[in-house]
C-alpha cells in the first residue's frame, strides 16, 4: 500500500506542475520564442515548431525524473 501512495503523490505533483506550466506559460514571454524555434509563415500557411523549447523542457524533465529515481 505504501507504493501506491508514493505513486499517487508523484502523479499529483506532476499534475500540479503541468497545471502551473499551462497557467503561467503564456506569462513567460521568451517561452516558445527561443533561437532555434522553427516558424514558417506564408500567405495561406503557418507552421511553428518550438524545437529549442522542446529540447529545454525535455532536459529539465529528464533531470527531474533522474533526481526522483535516485531517492
C-alpha positions in Angstrom: 0.0 0.0 0.0 2.9 2.4 0.6 4.0 2.0 -3.1 0.5 3.1 -4.3 0.6 6.2 -2.0 4.0 7.1 -3.3 2.9 6.9 -6.9 -0.2 8.9 -6.2 1.9 11.7 -4.6 4.2 11.7 -7.6 1.3 11.8 -10.0 -0.4 14.6 -8.1 2.8 16.7 -8.1 3.3 16.1 -11.8 -0.3 17.1 -12.5 0.1 20.2 -10.4 3.4 21.0 -12.2 1.7 20.7 -15.6 -1.2 22.9 -14.4 1.2 25.5 -13.2 3.1 25.4 -16.5 -0.2 25.8 -18.5 -1.3 28.6 -16.2 1.9 30.5 -16.1 3.3 29.6 -19.5 1.7 32.4 -21.5 3.1 34.9 -19.0 6.7 33.9 -19.8 7.4 36.0 -22.9 10.5 34.1 -24.1 8.9 30.6 -23.8 8.3 29.3 -27.3 10.3 32.2 -29.0 13.8 31.0 -28.4 16.5 31.0 -31.1 16.2 27.6 -32.9 12.4 27.5 -32.8 11.1 27.0 -36.3 8.5 29.4 -37.7 7.4 29.5 -41.3 4.7 31.9 -42.4 3.3 32.0 -45.9 0.1 33.7 -47.2 -2.2 30.7 -46.5 0.1 28.6 -44.3 1.6 28.8 -40.9 4.0 26.3 -39.4 5.5 26.6 -36.0 7.7 24.0 -34.1 9.4 25.1 -30.9 12.4 22.9 -31.3 14.7 24.6 -28.8 11.9 25.0 -26.3 11.1 21.2 -26.6 14.8 20.3 -26.0 15.0 22.5 -22.9 11.7 21.1 -21.5 13.0 17.6 -22.2 16.3 18.2 -20.4 14.5 19.6 -17.4 12.0 16.8 -17.2 14.8 14.2 -17.6 16.8 15.8 -14.8 13.7 15.7 -12.5 13.0 12.1 -13.3 16.6 11.2 -12.6 16.5 13.0 -9.3 13.2 11.3 -8.3 14.6 7.9 -9.2 17.8 8.4 -7.1 15.9 8.7 -3.9 
